[in-house]
Amino acid sequence: MKTFKVLSALLSYPTEALIEAAPEFAAVLDAERLVPAACRGAVEVLIEEIAIGDLYDLQERYGLLFDRSKTLALHLFEHVHGESRDRGQAMVDLKAMYENAGLAIAANELPDYVPLFLEFLATQPVAEARELLGQTAHIFAALAERLGQRKSSYRVVFDALVKIAVEVPRREIVDELLKAPDTDPTDLVALDAAWEEEEVRFGPGAQGAGACGHETLIAKLRHARRAVGPAASQQQ
């Protein structure tokens, strides 16, 4: 499904190539109709912002949101394992699952990077992709709410992903994720302190798989029904 490639691109660091490609995104979404109608207009707004935006302004906006905020990090396991050893093993396993499905990733890219995860979903049957999305829906729901608090147009991407997912996010997990304080992206001292916090845990003695259910995610990838050819390109 090319829709996942479009959503992946919208969450990627703005480049000249992205600006040039943006006008083509609407046609893809219209053709596949995977993005719910309730989100379609807001997605169009974000596409338009990227298509006509100044590159440096777009890059600054992106950096302040996703590069300077731990609570908006575009890495799935950051919201579950933080910097614990569990995250490292989860990365190794997820990378292996991508490669077993024929998706080669760049050496400098982390496997749990959301745009890369969406690239992988684009290679899967839509029913399986929606099921995999359901396992991370609570993370995407929390990201959507935080972006909404900042009145960011990027919120709509996560809103759309949550609605595409088969499973409804678990509200108690979303609330737990939202407990982490949002730091001012211009306050470097506060940012340093935030990145030193321990990983998020859910429930008594929660350990290992965490709220994202990465064990389930890895299992799903391991048993992916359809292998794909080598990826032509990767996120930078």
CORNORDA-V245887 format. One record per pair of residues at least 24 apart in sequence whose C-alpha atoms are under 10 Angstrom apart, sorted by sequence separation. I is the first residue (numbers start at 0). J is the second residue. D is the distance in whole Angstrom. If there is no record, write none. Layout:
# CORNORDA-V245887
i: [I & I]
j: [J & J]
d: [D & D]
This chain:
# CORNORDA-V245887
i: [2 & 21 & 22 & 136 & 137 & 175 & 176 & 2 & 3 & 21 & 22 & 86 & 135 & 136 & 175 & 176 & 1 & 2 & 20 & 21 & 24 & 113 & 135 & 136 & 175 & 0 & 1 & 2 & 21 & 22 & 23 & 133 & 136 & 140 & 141 & 175 & 0 & 2 & 6 & 18 & 21 & 22 & 132 & 133 & 136 & 140 & 172 & 1 & 2 & 18 & 20 & 21 & 22 & 132 & 133 & 135 & 136 & 137 & 139 & 140 & 141 & 144 & 172 & 1 & 2 & 3 & 18 & 19 & 20 & 21 & 132 & 133 & 134 & 136 & 137 & 138 & 140 & 171 & 172 & 0 & 2 & 3 & 18 & 19 & 129 & 132 & 133 & 134 & 135 & 136 & 137 & 138 & 141 & 142 & 1 & 2 & 17 & 18 & 19 & 129 & 132 & 133 & 134 & 135 & 136 & 137 & 140 & 141 & 145 & 0 & 9 & 17 & 18 & 129 & 130 & 131 & 132 & 133 & 134 & 135 & 136 & 137 & 140 & 141 & 144 & 15 & 18 & 76 & 77 & 129 & 130 & 131 & 132 & 133 & 134 & 137 & 138 & 139 & 140 & 141 & 142 & 176 & 14 & 15 & 18 & 74 & 75 & 76 & 77 & 128 & 129 & 130 & 131 & 132 & 133 & 137 & 138 & 141 & 142 & 175 & 6 & 9 & 13 & 18 & 74 & 75 & 76 & 128 & 129 & 130 & 133 & 137 & 140 & 141 & 145 & 9 & 17 & 74 & 75 & 76 & 126 & 127 & 128 & 129 & 136 & 137 & 140 & 173 & 15 & 73 & 74 & 75 & 125 & 126 & 127 & 137 & 138 & 172 & 13 & 15 & 18 & 73 & 74 & 126 & 137 & 138 & 172 & 6 & 9 & 13 & 14 & 15 & 72 & 73 & 74 & 5 & 13 & 14 & 72 & 73 & 74 & 75 & 169 & 13 & 73 & 74 & 13 & 14 & 117 & 13 & 14 & 12 & 13 & 12 & 13 & 12 & 13 & 12 & 13 & 12 & 13 & 11 & 12 & 10 & 12 & 11 & 12 & 10 & 79 & 75 & 78 & 11 & 76 & 10 & 75 & 78 & 74 & 75 & 78 & 73 & 71 & 71 & 73 & 71 & 72 & 70 & 71 & 70 & 71 & 138 & 137 & 138 & 71 & 137 & 70 & 71 & 135 & 136 & 70 & 134 & 135 & 134 & 135 & 133 & 134 & 135 & 134 & 134 & 135 & 64 & 134 & 133 & 131 & 132 & 64 & 131 & 130 & 131 & 64 & 131 & 64 & 130 & 131 & 60 & 128 & 33 & 61 & 127 & 127 & 127 & 79 & 123 & 127 & 78 & 124 & 123 & 124 & 11 & 78 & 119 & 123 & 124 & 11 & 12 & 123 & 10 & 11 & 122 & 123 & 10 & 11 & 48 & 122 & 123 & 7 & 9 & 10 & 122 & 7 & 8 & 45 & 46 & 70 & 122 & 6 & 7 & 8 & 10 & 45 & 46 & 70 & 6 & 7 & 44 & 45 & 70 & 119 & 122 & 5 & 7 & 8 & 43 & 44 & 45 & 70 & 4 & 7 & 8 & 42 & 45 & 69 & 70 & 71 & 3 & 4 & 6 & 7 & 41 & 42 & 44 & 45 & 69 & 70 & 119 & 4 & 5 & 6 & 7 & 41 & 42 & 43 & 69 & 70 & 82 & 86 & 118 & 3 & 4 & 5 & 7 & 41 & 42 & 68 & 69 & 81 & 82 & 85 & 3 & 4 & 7 & 41 & 42 & 68 & 81 & 82 & 83 & 118 & 2 & 3 & 4 & 6 & 40 & 41 & 67 & 68 & 69 & 81 & 82 & 83 & 118 & 2 & 3 & 4 & 5 & 39 & 42 & 67 & 68 & 81 & 82 & 118 & 1 & 3 & 4 & 38 & 39 & 41 & 42 & 67 & 68 & 77 & 80 & 81 & 0 & 2 & 3 & 4 & 37 & 38 & 41 & 66 & 67 & 79 & 80 & 81 & 89 & 115 & 1 & 2 & 3 & 38 & 65 & 67 & 79 & 80 & 81 & 88 & 89 & 114 & 115 & 0 & 1 & 38 & 39 & 63 & 64 & 67 & 78 & 79 & 80 & 93 & 96 & 97 & 100 & 114 & 115 & 0 & 1 & 37 & 38 & 63 & 69 & 77 & 78 & 79 & 85 & 86 & 92 & 93 & 96 & 99 & 100 & 114 & 0 & 3 & 34 & 37 & 38 & 62 & 63 & 68 & 69 & 76 & 77 & 78 & 79 & 85 & 86 & 92 & 95 & 96 & 99 & 100 & 112 & 0 & 35 & 36 & 67 & 70 & 76 & 84 & 85 & 90 & 93 & 94 & 96 & 97 & 99 & 100 & 0 & 34 & 35 & 38 & 67 & 69 & 70 & 83 & 85 & 89 & 93 & 96 & 97 & 99 & 100 & 101 & 102 & 0 & 3 & 34 & 35 & 37 & 68 & 69 & 89 & 92 & 93 & 95 & 96 & 100 & 101 & 102 & 103 & 104 & 108 & 33 & 34 & 68 & 69 & 80 & 92 & 95 & 96 & 97 & 100 & 101 & 102 & 103 & 104 & 108 & 33 & 35 & 67 & 69 & 79 & 80 & 86 & 90 & 93 & 96 & 99 & 100 & 101 & 102 & 103 & 104 & 105 & 107 & 108 & 0 & 34 & 35 & 79 & 80 & 89 & 92 & 93 & 98 & 99 & 100 & 101 & 102 & 103 & 104 & 105 & 107 & 33 & 34 & 79 & 80 & 92 & 97 & 98 & 100 & 101 & 102 & 103 & 104 & 105 & 33 & 79 & 80 & 97 & 102 & 103 & 104 & 105 & 78 & 79 & 80 & 98 & 102 & 76 & 78 & 79 & 98 & 76 & 78 & 79 & 76 & 79 & 76 & 75 & 76 & 76 & 75 & 10 & 9 & 10 & 9 & 10 & 6 & 7 & 6 & 5 & 6 & 6 & 6 & 3 & 12 & 11 & 12 & 11 & 8 & 7]
j: [26 & 45 & 46 & 160 & 161 & 199 & 200 & 27 & 28 & 46 & 47 & 111 & 160 & 161 & 200 & 201 & 27 & 28 & 46 & 47 & 50 & 139 & 161 & 162 & 201 & 27 & 28 & 29 & 48 & 49 & 50 & 160 & 163 & 167 & 168 & 202 & 28 & 30 & 34 & 46 & 49 & 50 & 160 & 161 & 164 & 168 & 200 & 30 & 31 & 47 & 49 & 50 & 51 & 161 & 162 & 164 & 165 & 166 & 168 & 169 & 170 & 173 & 201 & 31 & 32 & 33 & 48 & 49 & 50 & 51 & 162 & 163 & 164 & 166 & 167 & 168 & 170 & 201 & 202 & 31 & 33 & 34 & 49 & 50 & 160 & 163 & 164 & 165 & 166 & 167 & 168 & 169 & 172 & 173 & 33 & 34 & 49 & 50 & 51 & 161 & 164 & 165 & 166 & 167 & 168 & 169 & 172 & 173 & 177 & 33 & 42 & 50 & 51 & 162 & 163 & 164 & 165 & 166 & 167 & 168 & 169 & 170 & 173 & 174 & 177 & 49 & 52 & 110 & 111 & 163 & 164 & 165 & 166 & 167 & 168 & 171 & 172 & 173 & 174 & 175 & 176 & 210 & 49 & 50 & 53 & 109 & 110 & 111 & 112 & 163 & 164 & 165 & 166 & 167 & 168 & 172 & 173 & 176 & 177 & 210 & 42 & 45 & 49 & 54 & 110 & 111 & 112 & 164 & 165 & 166 & 169 & 173 & 176 & 177 & 181 & 46 & 54 & 111 & 112 & 113 & 163 & 164 & 165 & 166 & 173 & 174 & 177 & 210 & 53 & 111 & 112 & 113 & 163 & 164 & 165 & 175 & 176 & 210 & 52 & 54 & 57 & 112 & 113 & 165 & 176 & 177 & 211 & 46 & 49 & 53 & 54 & 55 & 112 & 113 & 114 & 46 & 54 & 55 & 113 & 114 & 115 & 116 & 210 & 55 & 115 & 116 & 56 & 57 & 160 & 57 & 58 & 57 & 58 & 58 & 59 & 59 & 60 & 60 & 61 & 61 & 62 & 61 & 62 & 61 & 65 & 65 & 66 & 65 & 138 & 135 & 138 & 73 & 138 & 73 & 138 & 141 & 138 & 139 & 142 & 139 & 138 & 139 & 142 & 141 & 142 & 141 & 142 & 142 & 143 & 210 & 210 & 211 & 145 & 211 & 145 & 146 & 210 & 211 & 146 & 210 & 211 & 211 & 212 & 211 & 212 & 213 & 213 & 215 & 216 & 146 & 216 & 216 & 215 & 216 & 149 & 216 & 216 & 217 & 151 & 219 & 153 & 219 & 220 & 151 & 219 & 125 & 153 & 219 & 220 & 223 & 176 & 220 & 224 & 176 & 223 & 223 & 224 & 112 & 179 & 220 & 224 & 225 & 113 & 114 & 225 & 113 & 114 & 225 & 226 & 114 & 115 & 152 & 226 & 227 & 112 & 114 & 115 & 227 & 113 & 114 & 151 & 152 & 176 & 228 & 113 & 114 & 115 & 117 & 152 & 153 & 177 & 114 & 115 & 152 & 153 & 178 & 227 & 230 & 114 & 116 & 117 & 152 & 153 & 154 & 179 & 114 & 117 & 118 & 152 & 155 & 179 & 180 & 181 & 114 & 115 & 117 & 118 & 152 & 153 & 155 & 156 & 180 & 181 & 230 & 116 & 117 & 118 & 119 & 153 & 154 & 155 & 181 & 182 & 194 & 198 & 230 & 116 & 117 & 118 & 120 & 154 & 155 & 181 & 182 & 194 & 195 & 198 & 117 & 118 & 121 & 155 & 156 & 182 & 195 & 196 & 197 & 232 & 117 & 118 & 119 & 121 & 155 & 156 & 182 & 183 & 184 & 196 & 197 & 198 & 233 & 118 & 119 & 120 & 121 & 155 & 158 & 183 & 184 & 197 & 198 & 234 & 118 & 120 & 121 & 155 & 156 & 158 & 159 & 184 & 185 & 194 & 197 & 198 & 118 & 120 & 121 & 122 & 155 & 156 & 159 & 184 & 185 & 197 & 198 & 199 & 207 & 233 & 120 & 121 & 122 & 157 & 184 & 186 & 198 & 199 & 200 & 207 & 208 & 233 & 234 & 120 & 121 & 158 & 159 & 183 & 184 & 187 & 198 & 199 & 200 & 213 & 216 & 217 & 220 & 234 & 235 & 121 & 122 & 158 & 159 & 184 & 190 & 198 & 199 & 200 & 206 & 207 & 213 & 214 & 217 & 220 & 221 & 235 & 122 & 125 & 156 & 159 & 160 & 184 & 185 & 190 & 191 & 198 & 199 & 200 & 201 & 207 & 208 & 214 & 217 & 218 & 221 & 222 & 234 & 123 & 158 & 159 & 190 & 193 & 199 & 207 & 208 & 213 & 216 & 217 & 219 & 220 & 222 & 223 & 124 & 158 & 159 & 162 & 191 & 193 & 194 & 207 & 209 & 213 & 217 & 220 & 221 & 223 & 224 & 225 & 226 & 125 & 128 & 159 & 160 & 162 & 193 & 194 & 214 & 217 & 218 & 220 & 221 & 225 & 226 & 227 & 228 & 229 & 233 & 159 & 160 & 194 & 195 & 206 & 218 & 221 & 222 & 223 & 226 & 227 & 228 & 229 & 230 & 234 & 160 & 162 & 194 & 196 & 206 & 207 & 213 & 217 & 220 & 223 & 226 & 227 & 228 & 229 & 230 & 231 & 232 & 234 & 235 & 128 & 162 & 163 & 207 & 208 & 217 & 220 & 221 & 226 & 227 & 228 & 229 & 230 & 231 & 232 & 233 & 235 & 162 & 163 & 208 & 209 & 221 & 226 & 227 & 229 & 230 & 231 & 232 & 233 & 234 & 163 & 209 & 210 & 227 & 232 & 233 & 234 & 235 & 209 & 210 & 211 & 229 & 233 & 208 & 210 & 211 & 230 & 209 & 211 & 212 & 210 & 213 & 211 & 211 & 212 & 213 & 213 & 153 & 153 & 156 & 156 & 157 & 155 & 156 & 156 & 156 & 157 & 159 & 160 & 160 & 234 & 234 & 235 & 235 & 234 & 234]
d: [10 & 10 & 7 & 7 & 8 & 8 & 9 & 6 & 9 & 6 & 8 & 10 & 10 & 5 & 9 & 9 & 7 & 6 & 10 & 8 & 10 & 10 & 9 & 9 & 7 & 9 & 8 & 9 & 9 & 9 & 10 & 9 & 9 & 10 & 9 & 10 & 10 & 9 & 10 & 9 & 7 & 6 & 7 & 7 & 7 & 7 & 10 & 10 & 7 & 9 & 10 & 5 & 9 & 7 & 9 & 9 & 9 & 9 & 9 & 9 & 9 & 9 & 7 & 8 & 8 & 9 & 9 & 9 & 8 & 9 & 10 & 8 & 8 & 7 & 8 & 8 & 9 & 9 & 10 & 8 & 7 & 9 & 6 & 7 & 9 & 8 & 5 & 9 & 9 & 7 & 4 & 10 & 9 & 9 & 10 & 8 & 8 & 5 & 9 & 9 & 5 & 5 & 7 & 10 & 5 & 6 & 10 & 5 & 8 & 9 & 9 & 8 & 7 & 9 & 9 & 8 & 7 & 4 & 9 & 8 & 8 & 7 & 7 & 8 & 8 & 10 & 8 & 10 & 9 & 6 & 6 & 8 & 8 & 7 & 8 & 9 & 8 & 9 & 10 & 9 & 9 & 9 & 10 & 10 & 9 & 8 & 9 & 6 & 10 & 9 & 5 & 5 & 9 & 10 & 7 & 6 & 7 & 7 & 9 & 10 & 9 & 8 & 8 & 8 & 8 & 5 & 9 & 8 & 5 & 7 & 10 & 5 & 10 & 6 & 8 & 7 & 10 & 5 & 7 & 10 & 10 & 10 & 9 & 8 & 9 & 9 & 10 & 9 & 10 & 8 & 4 & 7 & 10 & 9 & 9 & 10 & 8 & 7 & 10 & 7 & 10 & 6 & 6 & 8 & 9 & 10 & 9 & 10 & 8 & 10 & 7 & 10 & 9 & 5 & 9 & 10 & 7 & 9 & 9 & 8 & 10 & 9 & 10 & 9 & 10 & 9 & 9 & 9 & 10 & 6 & 8 & 9 & 6 & 7 & 9 & 10 & 10 & 10 & 8 & 7 & 10 & 9 & 8 & 9 & 9 & 10 & 10 & 9 & 9 & 8 & 7 & 9 & 10 & 8 & 7 & 10 & 10 & 9 & 10 & 10 & 10 & 10 & 9 & 9 & 9 & 9 & 6 & 8 & 9 & 9 & 8 & 7 & 7 & 8 & 8 & 8 & 9 & 8 & 10 & 9 & 6 & 6 & 8 & 10 & 6 & 9 & 8 & 8 & 9 & 8 & 7 & 10 & 9 & 9 & 9 & 7 & 9 & 10 & 9 & 7 & 9 & 9 & 9 & 9 & 10 & 9 & 9 & 9 & 10 & 8 & 9 & 10 & 9 & 7 & 9 & 8 & 9 & 10 & 10 & 10 & 8 & 8 & 9 & 10 & 7 & 8 & 6 & 8 & 8 & 6 & 9 & 9 & 8 & 8 & 10 & 8 & 10 & 6 & 7 & 7 & 9 & 9 & 8 & 9 & 10 & 4 & 9 & 10 & 6 & 10 & 8 & 8 & 7 & 7 & 7 & 10 & 9 & 9 & 10 & 8 & 9 & 10 & 10 & 9 & 7 & 8 & 6 & 9 & 8 & 8 & 9 & 8 & 9 & 9 & 9 & 7 & 6 & 7 & 8 & 9 & 9 & 9 & 7 & 9 & 10 & 9 & 9 & 10 & 9 & 9 & 10 & 8 & 8 & 9 & 9 & 9 & 9 & 7 & 9 & 10 & 9 & 6 & 7 & 8 & 9 & 8 & 10 & 6 & 6 & 9 & 6 & 7 & 7 & 9 & 9 & 8 & 10 & 9 & 6 & 9 & 10 & 9 & 9 & 9 & 8 & 10 & 8 & 7 & 7 & 8 & 10 & 9 & 8 & 9 & 9 & 10 & 9 & 6 & 6 & 7 & 9 & 9 & 7 & 6 & 6 & 10 & 10 & 8 & 5 & 10 & 10 & 8 & 4 & 10 & 10 & 5 & 9 & 10 & 8 & 10 & 9 & 8 & 10 & 5 & 7 & 9 & 8 & 10 & 7 & 9 & 10 & 9 & 9 & 6 & 6 & 10 & 10 & 9 & 10 & 7 & 8 & 6 & 7 & 8 & 9 & 8 & 9 & 7 & 5 & 8 & 9 & 10 & 10 & 8 & 7 & 10 & 5 & 9 & 10 & 6 & 6 & 8 & 8 & 7 & 7 & 9 & 9 & 10 & 10 & 7 & 9 & 8 & 10 & 7 & 10 & 9 & 9 & 10 & 9 & 8 & 7 & 10 & 9 & 9 & 9 & 9 & 6 & 9 & 9 & 9 & 9 & 8 & 9 & 9 & 8 & 10 & 9 & 7 & 9 & 10 & 9 & 8 & 10 & 8 & 10 & 9 & 7 & 10 & 7 & 8 & 10 & 7 & 9 & 10 & 7 & 10 & 10 & 9 & 7 & 6 & 6 & 9 & 9 & 9 & 10 & 9 & 7 & 9 & 6 & 9 & 9 & 8 & 6 & 8 & 7 & 10 & 9 & 6 & 7 & 6 & 7 & 9 & 9 & 9 & 9 & 8 & 9 & 10 & 9 & 10 & 9 & 9 & 10 & 5 & 5 & 7 & 6 & 8 & 8 & 10 & 7 & 10 & 10 & 10 & 8 & 10 & 10 & 8 & 9 & 8 & 6 & 5 & 5 & 6 & 10 & 9 & 10 & 7 & 9 & 8 & 7 & 9 & 9 & 8 & 10 & 9 & 10 & 9 & 8 & 5 & 5 & 9 & 8 & 6 & 8 & 10 & 7 & 8 & 7 & 9 & 10 & 10 & 9 & 7 & 9 & 9 & 6 & 8 & 7 & 6 & 9 & 10 & 10 & 8 & 8 & 8 & 9 & 6 & 9 & 9 & 9 & 10 & 9 & 6 & 10 & 9 & 8 & 9 & 10 & 9 & 8 & 8 & 10 & 8 & 9 & 8 & 8 & 8 & 8 & 10 & 10 & 9 & 6 & 10 & 9 & 9 & 9 & 9 & 9 & 7 & 8 & 8 & 8 & 9]
